[in-house]
Amino acid sequence: MRQAVTTDATIEATVSMVNRLSLLVDLSSLLSREVDFDTLLRTACERVADALGAERATIWLVDAERGDLVTRVAMLPELPALRLPLERGIAGWVARTGETVRIADASSDARFDSSVDRETGFTTRAILAVPIREESPDERRPVRGVLQILNRKVAGESFSEEDEKYLRALAAQIARALSLTTLRAADERGPGLTLRGPFNRIVGRSDELRAVYERVTLAAQTDATVLLRGETGTGKGLFSRAIHVNSARQAGPFVTVDCTTLPASLVESELFGHERGAFTGADRRVPGKVELARGGTLFLDEIGDLPHDVQGKLLRFLQERVFERVGGRQTIDADVRVVCATHQDLERRVTEGRFREDLYYRIRVVEIDVPPLRARGHDEIDQLARHFVDLYAERYGRPRPTLSEATLAVLRAHVWPGNVRELEHWIESAIVLAPDGNVTPAHLPRVRLGPAQENAQRPALTATHEGGRGVALGLTLDEAIRRYIEATVEACAGNKAEAARRLEIGRNTLARLLK
Ligand SMILES: Nc1ncnc2c1ncn2[C@@H]1O[C@H](COP(=O)(O)OP(=O)(O)OP(=O)(O)O)[C@@H](O)[C@H]1O
């Protein structure tokens, strides 16, 4: 019996050790590949709490300008950012002194500040908090933040010296990632802003995408309302975050509302919150997403689906920045920047009376068209494919495959109705299905489409000139000739004489066929 207990304990200790080591490896790969900074921090916190058997993990970041600590990742999604003055609390003390704090009973420590517990409704018992700063013999490196874990899940246990060493190693990794972002944030305020980087890895250098970067950059410098338009999967969500992380609001929350997935009856309370007793089942006051986005950015995805009666309330909020919670009389204000996205024909919805015209004008202060993937050229398809190959090979622990020419040819010829998201799924599935790293066209999904998409999806006839984007089959001969000539003119940089020469026809014939 005794023997069995010892064995179990040994196994448990080994499993815990393996988990911890794999988290160290895992965290560094997470830090190098995660596209979005908020998600990165949140995931890092969840994993740290898990590996250390803690009830909660928090990454506090030093906001040097305001002289306080801020966190958006308290593992409480319903809460906005928490701020803590540097002179208060254990985290403040660690940030100021750069020293580690490990205590079993927070309430008996004079440095402990219970105000955060009051705000979150959490009861802190044990605390382990370490400074986030790059590891170096030079202890004077600036402290960028504090990594803190609270309460062992096993009641009565506190954190050990070994936990402390381990948490310090994790904090050093986070520090390295943060120094990258800070450098980038400084760069990005300058005129030559680049949206590429480990935390906001938007891939693509086509002229079409550069035009988007330019608008995103300009929009990010202001609080103007933005409308992102484009087909599904083109990256509207990614660009909305890019606007946020490149704006002065980057330290504030980024809150998303997907207007499609919510039942119409819940959209208003989701956006503006409700008071206790506002409707059956409303047993407490709940803040809306607008309130949670205070100081940051509110992203309204698929705005075209916003129910008509909520459109008026949103319009008022956009005009006056005030609103009332459902069932409430108090007028509340919120400093929030709004970014919207849609794949729909909003003009048509306005004509049909399904979208308010006044709201339509209000949201399109800055309009950004995100181009479909098929309009971005072959180079961009290759580049994105390689990006996703790296991403998924690493995620699934597969050897990094090379894409054969035949595979690239299939990718280039596809019309991509699902855009970048579809390409991402194709590559993910190929990586899974080709464990030896040898991806061939056989590993790509078979295209299965409904009849409506079939015509658009027949790109087998490909223009042979440089830079051509392919000519779809299923066209009339006249239309195919016209498109082929247009593509040739485009490949000749608009030089019609050169295009006519290559096509071995006269300039007049070319002009006539183009009509
Ligand atoms: N330029 C890009 N570089 C890297 N990844 C991209 C790029 N564009 C899109 N993606 C990836 O493609 C997927 C779809 O992007 P996203 O969700 O932003 O598209 P969307 O236009 O908002 O789609 P929907 O309209 O369906 O919501 C995401 O996984 C995103 O990370």
The ligand as an ORCA input file, in Angstrom:
! r2SCAN-3c Opt
* xyz 0 1
  N      -2.423     38.634    -44.636
  C      -2.517     37.623    -43.753
  N      -1.412     37.106    -43.191
  C      -1.492     36.078    -42.322
  N      -2.637     35.498    -41.943
  C      -3.777     35.977    -42.461
  C      -3.787     37.067    -43.379
  N      -5.054     37.348    -43.719
  C      -5.833     36.480    -43.048
  N      -5.075     35.641    -42.284
  C      -5.576     34.532    -41.464
  O      -6.730     34.018    -42.122
  C      -7.770     33.723    -41.210
  C      -8.999     34.555    -41.541
  O      -8.756     35.923    -41.264
  P      -9.852     36.874    -40.596
  O     -10.661     36.099    -39.598
  O      -9.179     38.110    -40.156
  O     -10.763     37.148    -41.874
  P     -12.130     37.968    -41.976
  O     -12.050     38.757    -43.219
  O     -12.361     38.710    -40.701
  O     -13.171     36.795    -42.146
  P     -14.772     36.825    -41.844
  O     -15.360     37.905    -42.691
  O     -15.204     35.449    -42.274
  O     -14.904     37.053    -40.374
  C      -7.203     34.011    -39.832
  O      -6.684     32.812    -39.306
  C      -6.084     35.002    -40.097
  O      -5.088     34.925    -39.112
*
